[in-house]
Amino acid sequence: MNTPPASESSSSPADQALISLRRIVKAVDAQSRALARDTSLTPSQLMVLKELAGAESAQPGELARRAGLKQATISILLDRLQERGLVQRARGETDRRTVRVQITQDGRQTLAAAPDLLQVDFGAKFEKLPEWEQAYINAALTRLVALLGAVSIDASPVLDVGLLTDLPSGTTD
């Protein structure tokens, strides 16, 4: 484990927590930028492609549930992925009201060229921790979310910085 710089050890506990939080935000932002540079995808778009690659096809609602996203968000993501030719939508054959989404060959190639998401590496390392430590970290993060007044902010397990316009109304920077 890396040790913090000496100047940090003299900081107040609140400052140390904010420094750690800022490092997390910077790590997520750097990963998002690298993904965008390499593939022109957001982490959420990449997650949708991964979900589609593992299935023959899926309905948008299924994708939203599996990716931990809102229905409105999945619709916007699918629109952008379809515009790029990475997914295609088709009406159901037996029920024309249903829509099925499939990944295209271009989508598979883009997915194959994409780097692993930060959460893949994190998840593998986190799973290796003892259960008590996983619970401790989750409890601390849940408490931090409450202290930041961020409980009502909708979030998926996809580490994505998102747009500032994604914040709920009444939230300030």
N, C-alpha and C positions, 0 to 999 in steps of 0.2 A: 504494500500500500504506500502511496506517495505521501510524504509529510508536507504540511502547508508551509509557506514561507514564514520566516521568523516574525515579520510584521503582522501576520495574521494571528499568531498566538497571543499577541497583546490586545487584540480586538475584543470587544464585548461579545458575549454569546449571541446576541441578536445580530451583530455585524457578521460574525462567523457564519450564522445560518443564512443570511442574505448573500454572502459571498458564495457559499455552496450552491444556493439556489441559482445565482447568476451563472455559475459554471455549468449547471445543468441546462439552463436556457441556451447558453452559448454552444454547448455540445449538440443540442437538438438543432439549433439554427445552422451550425456548420454542416451537419449531416444532411439537412434539407437542401442547403445550397449545393453541396456536392452532388446530390441526387439530381437536382434540377439541371446542374451543369452537364452531367453525364447523360441524362436521359430526357430532360425537359419534363419530368414528372414530379408531382408532389408525393410525399410518403403515403398519403391517403389514396392517390391514384394507383400507386404501385401495389398497395395492399389489395385494392379491388382487382387488379390484374392477377395477383397471386391467387386470390379466391376463385376467380374464373378459370385459371389454368388448372386448378384441381378438380373442376367439374365440367361436364359436357356443356351444360348451360345452367343458368339460374335466373330466377325472377329478381327484379330490383329489391323487393322487400326482403328476400332471403339474403341477398348480398349485404344489405344494410345491417341486418341482424348479425351475420357472421363477422362483419368488419367492425361492428360496434358504432355504426354511424346512423344519423337520422335519415329518414326517407327523402327529405328535401335535399340533403347533402349528396346522397347517392345519385339522385337524378342529375344534379349539376355535374358531378364527377363523370357519370356515364355520358352526358352530352359532350364534355370535353374530350373524353377518350374516343368517342365515336367520330368526332370531328377530325381526329388525328388518324382514324382508321385502325385503332387498336382494339376496338370492340365493335360488335354489330348487334343490333336489336332486331328481333323478329316477332311477329304476332303468333300466338299459339295456333296450332292447326285445328284442334278440336274446339277451343274457346278463343275466339278472336279478341276478346277483351284482355286476355293475358299477354304479357310481353316476356320473352325470354332473351337473355343476353349471353353472348358467346365471345370469347377472346378470338381475335383473328391471328393469322400467321404473323403479321407485323407486330401484333401485341405480344405474341410468344417470343419473337426475336428481341423486342425491347426489354421484356422481362428477363430473358437470359443474359442480356448485357448489363443489367442493372446491378449495382452493388447491394449487399445485404443491408437491410434496414437496421438502424441503431438498436431497435427493440429486439431483434433476433439475437444479437450479441449479449445484450442486457439480460434477456430472458434465460439464455443458457447459463450465464454466470449466476443469476438470481436463484435459479432452480438448484444450484449446487450448495447454496447456503442452508444451514440447518433451519428447520421449520420455525423455531423460536425467533431466529434472526429475521426471517422473512416476515413474520407477524409483527415484530418490533418495528421494522422499516415501514411496513404498511400502516401501522398505527401512527407512527411519527409523521408520515406523509399526509395521512388523513387529517391529523391535527393541524399541520401546516396549512393545508387547504382551507380549513376553518378559520385559522388566524388571518389568512389573506382575504377572507370573505369571498372565496371562490367556489363555494359549495354548489351554487346554482349554475356554474358554467358547465355546459355540456361538453364532454370529452370522450374520445374513444381511446383504446389502448395503442393507437397509432401515434408515435411521437412525431408531431407535426407542429411547427410554429404557428401556421395559419396567418390569416390577415387580421389587422387590428379591427376591421369591421366585423369580425366574428365574435367580438365581445358582446355580452348581454347589455341591454340598455341600462344606463345608470352606472356602468363601470367606467372608472377613469384610469388613466395610466399613472 
